[in-house]
Amino acid sequence: MKVGIYGAGAMGTILGAYITKAGYEIDLINRNEEHVKALNEIGAQIIGKIEFVQTVKAITPNEIKDKYDIILLMTKQKHNKEIVESLIPFLKEKSLICTMQNGLPEKSVADVIGKDKTCGCTMSWGATFHGKGISELTSEPNRETLTFSIGKYGNNDDLLFNYIVELLNSMGEVTIENNFTGARWAKLMINAAFSGLSVITDANFGEIAKNKESRLFALKIIKECIEVTKAGGIKVEPLQGKDIIKLLDYNNKFKRYISLMLIPLAMKKHRLIKSSMLRDLKEGRKTEIEAINGMVCEHGDLFNVDTPLNDKIVSIVHLIEDNKLKSSWSNLELLK
Ligand SMILES: NC(=O)c1ccc[n+]([C@@H]2O[C@H](COP(=O)([O-])OP(=O)(O)OC[C@H]3O[C@@H](n4cnc5c(N)ncnc54)[C@H](OP(=O)(O)O)[C@@H]3O)[C@@H](O)[C@H]2O)c1
């Protein structure tokens, strides 16, 4: 079976290291030549919550020769159309591209290669890229925290789909979701709240959960997302065994108080995660914000639900992208 991780950066370097460590062959593909060189010469250097160095095979996109059975897509999703188009010559008749990106990315992949070649997977753990073969795991290194939820988008080849499940299982628990849209929305809510607030404040998820003001904004952002899913008839699936709707869909002050108390506990294992959009900003690039909070706003418009906080997060991030603002705690004032 020929498998590659396309865009092995923060997350892909770690996933590739675990999969290789478990004895599978997988190519780590990245356009960053320095990173590819270090991966081949030194190995994948995993730091942070766990430390190990794993010999891996890495190549640049120009070095791809063979056709792949499976590609795990782990670039940011802004350039999905061009990237997936460039991968078409390296796909077989039944190959699968599994998009591991945040947001609701399956459609953009399927628009290029068709639904039957597309599947999706959420990753409920975090990582920070340090370049030159080094990636930092920012979630607790146990199977219950390093989880994946995977789902078919079309009539996928069963053998290949099950092989992806087997590969991911080398790192953490994998849930196969029949209602994958519901699993996507569960993850999107958390990203809209915590990645959204992380990118405007430059804080990590733990700091956002701890501070009373940002925690309340996080809860209100999630509440907007919940209202969108209700209006759209989307049944939200549990995330890492936690039913977000049951825990956080408040309708009175007492329930809101309880929901607020639960947030720091729920975020404990992921408190060191910072949004990977902060690295994009540091490098002067546009972020994935339209694919995260922007996606919530788009669906709010579609289902006639107001999403004022998600709208503001998107606007603030665009101001930061345009160098008119800096990521800073004081940006919370702009959400009021
Ligand atoms: N980081 C997290 O904690 C986290 C958690 C859950 C989900 N996610 C999601 O996972 C996805 C990947 O995130 P990440 O943090 O791993 O991103 P990342 O560190 O930026 O990794 C993506 C890598 O792909 C490379 N790349 C970009 N375009 C390419 C191309 N055309 N050909 C080959 N390589 C290319 C990038 O190189 P350059 O540096 O040159 O751009 C980068 O090294 C995103 O959708 C993100 O939302 C991230």
PDBQT file of the ligand as one rigid body, heavy atoms in Angstrom, charges set to zero:
ROOT
HETATM    1  N1  LIG A 401      -1.603  22.566  14.702  1.00  0.00    +0.000 N 
HETATM    2  C1  LIG A 401      -2.647  22.127  15.380  1.00  0.00    +0.000 C 
HETATM    3  O1  LIG A 401      -2.639  22.128  16.628  1.00  0.00    +0.000 OA
HETATM    4  C2  LIG A 401      -3.837  21.539  14.659  1.00  0.00    +0.000 A 
HETATM    5  C3  LIG A 401      -4.767  20.749  15.399  1.00  0.00    +0.000 A 
HETATM    6  C4  LIG A 401      -5.813  20.129  14.735  1.00  0.00    +0.000 A 
HETATM    7  C5  LIG A 401      -5.976  20.323  13.377  1.00  0.00    +0.000 A 
HETATM    8  N2  LIG A 401      -5.091  21.126  12.688  1.00  0.00    +0.000 N 
HETATM    9  C6  LIG A 401      -5.334  21.284  11.246  1.00  0.00    +0.000 C 
HETATM   10  O2  LIG A 401      -4.408  20.464  10.563  1.00  0.00    +0.000 OA
HETATM   11  C7  LIG A 401      -4.015  21.079   9.336  1.00  0.00    +0.000 C 
HETATM   12  C8  LIG A 401      -2.498  21.213   9.321  1.00  0.00    +0.000 C 
HETATM   13  O3  LIG A 401      -2.115  22.059  10.389  1.00  0.00    +0.000 OA
HETATM   14  P1  LIG A 401      -0.610  22.213  10.848  1.00  0.00    +0.000 P 
HETATM   15  O4  LIG A 401      -0.650  23.028  12.084  1.00  0.00    +0.000 OA
HETATM   16  O5  LIG A 401       0.065  20.901  10.834  1.00  0.00    +0.000 OA
HETATM   17  O6  LIG A 401      -0.069  23.119   9.656  1.00  0.00    +0.000 OA
HETATM   18  P2  LIG A 401       1.445  23.395   9.220  1.00  0.00    +0.000 P 
HETATM   19  O7  LIG A 401       2.363  23.253  10.374  1.00  0.00    +0.000 OA
HETATM   20  O8  LIG A 401       1.439  24.678   8.473  1.00  0.00    +0.000 OA
HETATM   21  O9  LIG A 401       1.751  22.187   8.232  1.00  0.00    +0.000 OA
HETATM   22  C9  LIG A 401       1.444  22.191   6.869  1.00  0.00    +0.000 C 
HETATM   23  C10 LIG A 401       2.739  21.978   6.124  1.00  0.00    +0.000 C 
HETATM   24  O10 LIG A 401       2.422  21.817   4.741  1.00  0.00    +0.000 OA
HETATM   25  C11 LIG A 401       3.393  22.525   3.994  1.00  0.00    +0.000 C 
HETATM   26  N3  LIG A 401       2.812  22.892   2.701  1.00  0.00    +0.000 N 
HETATM   27  C12 LIG A 401       1.988  23.922   2.434  1.00  0.00    +0.000 A 
HETATM   28  N4  LIG A 401       1.667  23.939   1.133  1.00  0.00    +0.000 NA
HETATM   29  C13 LIG A 401       2.298  22.893   0.567  1.00  0.00    +0.000 A 
HETATM   30  C14 LIG A 401       2.370  22.396  -0.750  1.00  0.00    +0.000 A 
HETATM   31  N5  LIG A 401       1.714  22.981  -1.753  1.00  0.00    +0.000 N 
HETATM   32  N6  LIG A 401       3.122  21.306  -0.984  1.00  0.00    +0.000 NA
HETATM   33  C15 LIG A 401       3.781  20.693   0.028  1.00  0.00    +0.000 A 
HETATM   34  N7  LIG A 401       3.778  21.125   1.291  1.00  0.00    +0.000 NA
HETATM   35  C16 LIG A 401       3.032  22.213   1.568  1.00  0.00    +0.000 A 
HETATM   36  C17 LIG A 401       3.693  23.729   4.836  1.00  0.00    +0.000 C 
HETATM   37  O11 LIG A 401       4.921  24.300   4.458  1.00  0.00    +0.000 OA
HETATM   38  P3  LIG A 401       5.131  25.894   4.658  1.00  0.00    +0.000 P 
HETATM   39  O12 LIG A 401       5.541  26.051   6.093  1.00  0.00    +0.000 OA
HETATM   40  O13 LIG A 401       6.160  26.224   3.663  1.00  0.00    +0.000 OA
HETATM   41  O14 LIG A 401       3.816  26.536   4.388  1.00  0.00    +0.000 OA
HETATM   42  C18 LIG A 401       3.701  23.157   6.239  1.00  0.00    +0.000 C 
HETATM   43  O15 LIG A 401       4.973  22.692   6.615  1.00  0.00    +0.000 OA
HETATM   44  C19 LIG A 401      -4.744  22.429   9.290  1.00  0.00    +0.000 C 
HETATM   45  O16 LIG A 401      -5.926  22.337   8.547  1.00  0.00    +0.000 OA
HETATM   46  C20 LIG A 401      -5.079  22.707  10.741  1.00  0.00    +0.000 C 
HETATM   47  O17 LIG A 401      -6.219  23.490  10.904  1.00  0.00    +0.000 OA
HETATM   48  C21 LIG A 401      -4.025  21.715  13.297  1.00  0.00    +0.000 A 
ENDROOT
TORSDOF 0
